[in-house]
Amino acid sequence: MGKMRTVDDLTRKVIAFRDARDWKQFHNPKDVALSLMLEAGEVMEHFQWKNESDIKEYLKSSKKLIGEELADVLYWVLLLSHDLDIDIEKALTGKLVKNGKKYPLKKSKGSKKKYNEL
């Protein structure tokens, strides 16, 4: 694996890419969120109709393509969080704390139950 980048580093790259192309004018929150969902759908397409064995075999030849789709998802997450002035690292950390309370380790470890069923 290469050098780890910080969220700020990645966000700066995303914004520089967008701004060099003068695309900010097209990036209202609704359309950016829609683009995020469309890219997430493209990630899902790689797994659609495949069982566990099919996926394992598919990954041998398609990891790069899946990585590109995940990169597209991350692009839109970073762009939207930047444009909405949301500290995505802080939001993620807070969400992990909140989910930790909803899914305490003793009750949730190894379980696929939703928090209200634990």
Secondary structure, DSSP 8 states (H G I E B T S, - for coil): ------HHHHHHHHHHHHHHTT-GGG--HHHHHHHHHHHHHHHHHTTTT--HHHHHHHHHHHHHHHHHHHHHHHHHHHHHHHHTT--HHHHHHHHHHHHHHHS-HHHHTT----GGG-
